[in-house]
Amino acid sequence: MLCLLGPTASGKSSLAFWLAQEIPEVEIISMDSAQIYRGMNIGTAKPTAAECAQLPHHLIDILDPAESYSAARFVQDACRAAEHIRARGKIPVIVGGTMLYFKALSEGLDDLPTAPAEIRARIAEEASAIGWPALHQQLTSIDPQTARRLNPNDAQRISRALELYRHTGESMTALIAQSAARGTRQPAGGRLHVVGLQPEDRAWLHQRIGIRFEQMLAEGFLDEVRALFNRGDLHGGLPSMRCVGYRQAWDHLAGLTSTEAFVDAAIAATRQLAKRQITWLRGFSSITRFDPRDQAQTAREVCKELILAD
């Protein structure tokens, strides 16, 4: 399978649509941890209904924002989608920027235990009372190695690490090491041809991020978040509402920031996301890399050749 990686606003979608025009059998498996949620369209740069009619997409709009997702579930869903696409004589292409999902797909998953739901619920109650940074500090004393790689507000992953410790009495770092020793970690994606769009000019990418966010605002992004805010059953600690842009819009609608501060914070957070994605991308091996600023056409032709070669 061809897998197309890249940071936000690097041109992955335009490359995918070009491929579909050149090879009509192509269908996209989205590797995006935000586009999975229904009702989160503008702020995730989700393809429109018309675009999906032109180029079928899978693994978008599969969850309500009140639900959670995981890398393990993505691997299962992506492999199942690829099988169904091939069974219809079509060609699956994975496109996205959620690097943790790609790591799970390409390198495999550790067989970590599942903690009882009541443990997760108690951690969520604690977070509501004292905040995720305080729980991150707890994690630092339990598992400093895991805590160092997590943002203090990364609710989903902090919760997972604490769940494992409270359920097993061992840190996530120790459990992962035990899984590796058992040799149970197996790649799930099969043979992947991986192309990475890796911008080297940060100013170029920052400009694209700023322009795209202004377009999102013009298209009604804040109204989209307001509809979610007014549902009454969602809160700012959910993984869906921690997504870049949505988190800052939520705080603005809660009266915590001005409109100007919200826009500045959302653009800054998107830039930080892109920086993290590029850091992940640089750490992956066996990737054919292109700078989308001046190698976009070459990247297109290489992707086309890789698909047709199979």
C-alpha positions in Angstrom: 0.0 0.0 0.0 1.0 3.6 -0.6 1.1 5.7 2.6 1.3 9.4 2.2 2.5 11.3 5.3 3.0 15.0 6.1 2.4 17.8 8.5 -0.8 19.8 8.5 -1.2 22.2 5.5 1.6 20.5 3.5 -0.5 19.5 0.5 -1.5 15.9 1.2 -5.1 16.3 0.1 -4.2 18.0 -3.2 -1.8 15.3 -4.0 -4.4 12.6 -3.1 -6.9 14.3 -5.5 -4.4 14.5 -8.2 -3.7 10.7 -7.8 -7.4 10.0 -8.1 -7.6 11.9 -11.3 -4.7 10.0 -12.7 -5.8 6.6 -11.3 -9.6 6.5 -10.8 -9.4 3.2 -8.8 -7.8 5.0 -5.9 -9.7 5.3 -2.6 -8.4 7.1 0.5 -8.0 5.7 4.0 -7.8 8.7 6.2 -5.1 8.6 8.9 -6.4 11.6 10.8 -7.3 11.5 14.5 -9.7 14.5 14.2 -11.5 13.7 10.9 -12.9 10.6 12.5 -15.5 12.7 14.4 -18.9 13.7 13.1 -19.7 17.3 13.2 -16.1 18.4 13.1 -15.7 19.3 9.5 -14.3 22.8 8.9 -11.7 22.8 11.6 -10.3 19.4 10.5 -10.2 20.3 6.8 -12.4 17.3 6.2 -13.2 16.5 2.5 -16.7 17.7 1.6 -19.5 15.4 0.4 -18.8 16.5 -3.2 -15.1 15.7 -2.8 -15.9 12.3 -1.3 -18.2 11.6 -4.2 -15.2 12.3 -6.5 -12.7 10.4 -4.3 -14.0 8.0 -1.8 -12.7 8.4 1.7 -12.7 5.9 4.6 -12.4 6.4 8.4 -14.0 9.8 8.4 -17.2 10.5 10.4 -17.1 7.2 12.2 -17.4 8.5 15.8 -19.4 11.0 17.8 -17.2 13.6 19.5 -18.2 12.2 22.9 -16.3 9.0 22.0 -12.6 8.1 22.1 -10.4 6.4 19.6 -7.0 4.7 19.7 -4.0 3.7 17.6 -5.0 0.1 18.0 -8.5 0.6 16.7 -7.1 2.6 13.8 -4.9 -0.3 12.8 -7.8 -2.7 12.9 -10.1 -0.3 11.0 -7.5 0.7 8.4 -6.6 -3.0 7.6 -10.3 -3.9 7.4 -11.0 -0.9 5.1 -8.0 -1.9 2.9 -9.3 -5.4 2.5 -12.8 -4.2 1.5 -11.3 -1.7 -1.0 -9.2 -4.4 -2.7 -12.1 -6.9 -2.7 -13.9 -4.4 -4.9 -11.0 -4.1 -7.3 -9.9 -0.7 -6.1 -6.6 0.6 -4.7 -6.3 1.7 -1.1 -4.0 4.7 -0.3 -3.4 5.8 3.3 -3.2 9.6 3.7 -2.8 11.6 6.9 -0.6 13.3 9.5 -1.4 11.4 12.7 2.1 9.9 13.1 1.2 7.7 16.1 -1.3 5.9 13.9 1.4 5.4 11.2 3.9 4.1 13.8 1.3 1.6 15.0 0.5 0.5 11.5 4.1 0.2 10.3 5.8 -1.0 13.5 3.1 -2.9 15.3 1.4 -2.5 18.7 2.4 -3.6 22.2 0.0 -6.0 23.8 -0.8 -3.8 26.8 -3.7 -4.7 29.0 -7.0 -2.9 29.0 -7.9 -1.2 32.3 -11.4 -1.4 33.7 -13.7 1.4 32.8 -14.2 2.4 36.4 -10.5 3.3 36.7 -10.8 5.5 33.6 -13.8 7.2 35.1 -12.1 7.9 38.4 -9.1 9.5 36.5 -11.5 11.6 34.5 -13.2 12.8 37.8 -9.8 13.7 39.2 -8.9 15.6 36.1 -12.1 17.6 36.4 -11.2 18.5 40.0 -7.4 19.2 39.7 -6.7 19.4 36.0 -4.6 17.3 33.6 -1.3 19.1 34.4 -1.6 17.9 38.0 -2.2 14.4 36.8 0.8 14.7 34.5 2.8 15.6 37.5 1.6 12.4 39.2 2.7 10.5 36.1 6.1 12.1 36.3 6.7 10.5 39.7 5.4 7.1 38.5 6.8 6.9 35.0 9.1 9.8 34.1 10.1 8.4 30.8 6.5 8.4 29.5 5.7 11.7 31.2 8.6 13.4 29.4 7.1 12.7 25.9 3.6 13.8 26.8 2.2 17.3 26.8 0.8 18.2 30.3 -2.7 18.6 28.7 -2.6 15.4 26.7 -5.7 14.0 28.4 -6.0 10.8 26.5 -2.4 9.6 26.8 -1.9 10.7 30.4 -5.1 8.9 31.3 -4.0 5.7 29.5 -0.6 5.7 31.3 -2.2 6.2 34.7 -4.9 3.6 34.0 -2.2 1.0 33.3 -0.3 1.8 36.4 -3.4 1.7 38.7 -4.5 -1.5 37.0 -1.2 -3.4 37.0 1.0 -1.6 39.5 3.6 -1.2 36.7 4.5 1.8 34.5 3.7 2.0 30.8 7.5 2.1 30.1 7.9 -1.2 32.0 5.0 -2.9 30.3 6.1 -1.9 26.8 9.6 -3.3 27.6 8.0 -6.6 28.7 5.9 -6.7 25.5 9.1 -6.2 23.4 10.9 -8.9 25.3 8.0 -11.3 24.5 8.3 -10.4 20.8 4.6 -9.8 20.4 4.9 -6.5 18.5 4.2 -7.1 14.9 3.7 -4.7 12.0 0.0 -4.7 10.9 0.2 -2.8 7.6 2.0 -5.3 5.5 4.4 -3.8 2.8 4.0 -0.1 2.8 5.5 2.3 0.2 5.8 5.5 2.3 6.1 9.0 0.8 6.6 11.9 3.1 5.9 15.6 2.4 8.5 17.3 4.6 8.7 21.1 4.3 12.1 22.5 5.0 11.0 26.2 4.9 9.2 26.8 8.1 8.0 30.3 7.0 6.4 28.8 3.9 4.4 26.3 6.0 3.5 28.9 8.6 2.1 31.1 5.9 -0.1 28.2 4.6 -1.3 27.4 8.1 -2.3 31.1 8.7 -4.1 31.4 5.4 -6.0 28.1 5.9 -7.1 29.0 9.4 -8.5 32.4 8.1 -10.4 30.4 5.5 -11.8 28.1 8.1 -13.0 31.1 10.1 -14.6 32.6 7.0 -16.4 29.2 6.4 -17.9 29.2 9.8 -15.5 27.3 12.0 -16.5 29.2 15.2 -20.2 28.4 14.5 -19.2 24.7 14.1 -17.6 24.7 17.5 -20.5 26.6 19.0 -22.9 23.9 17.9 -20.7 21.3 19.7 -20.3 23.6 22.8 -24.1 24.0 23.0 -24.8 20.3 22.9 -24.4 20.1 26.7 -22.9 16.6 26.8 -19.3 17.5 25.6 -16.5 19.1 27.6 -13.1 20.5 27.0 -11.3 17.4 28.3 -12.5 15.0 25.6 -10.0 13.9 23.0 -12.2 15.4 20.3 -12.3 18.8 22.0 -8.5 18.7 22.6 -7.9 18.8 18.8 -5.9 21.8 17.6 -8.2 24.7 16.9 -11.2 23.2 18.7 -9.4 23.5 22.1 -8.8 27.2 21.5 -12.3 27.8 20.2 -13.8 26.0 23.2 -11.9 28.2 25.6 -13.0 31.3 23.7 -16.7 30.3 23.8 -16.3 29.6 27.5 -15.3 33.2 27.9 -11.7 32.6 28.7 -10.1 34.4 25.8 -10.9 37.2 23.4 -11.5 36.6 19.7 -8.0 37.9 18.8 -6.4 35.8 21.5 -8.3 32.7 20.3 -7.1 33.2 16.7 -3.5 33.8 17.7 -3.6 30.7 20.0 -5.1 28.5 17.4 -2.6 29.4 14.7 0.3 29.0 17.2 -1.0 25.6 18.3 -1.3 24.5 14.6 2.3 25.6 14.0 3.4 23.5 17.1 1.4 20.5 15.8 3.2 20.8 12.4 6.6 21.0 14.2 5.8 17.8 16.1 4.6 16.1 13.0 7.8 17.0 11.1 9.9 15.7 14.1 8.1 12.4 13.9 8.5 12.3 10.1 12.3 12.9 10.4 12.5 9.9 12.8 11.0 7.4 10.4 13.2 5.3 8.2 12.5 3.9 4.7 10.6 7.0 3.6 10.8 8.7 0.2 10.8 12.4 1.2 9.9 15.5 -0.9 9.7 19.1 0.0 6.2 20.2 -1.1 7.3 23.7 -1.8 9.4 22.9 -4.9 9.1 19.1 -5.4 5.3 18.7 -5.4 5.2 17.5 -9.0 8.0 15.0 -8.5 6.1 13.7 -5.4 3.0 13.2 -7.5 4.8 11.2 -10.2 6.6 9.0 -7.7 3.3 8.2 -5.9 1.7 7.4 -9.2 4.6 5.1 -10.1 4.5 3.3 -6.7 0.8 2.6 -7.1 1.0 1.4 -10.7 4.0 -0.8 -9.8 1.8 -2.9 -7.5 
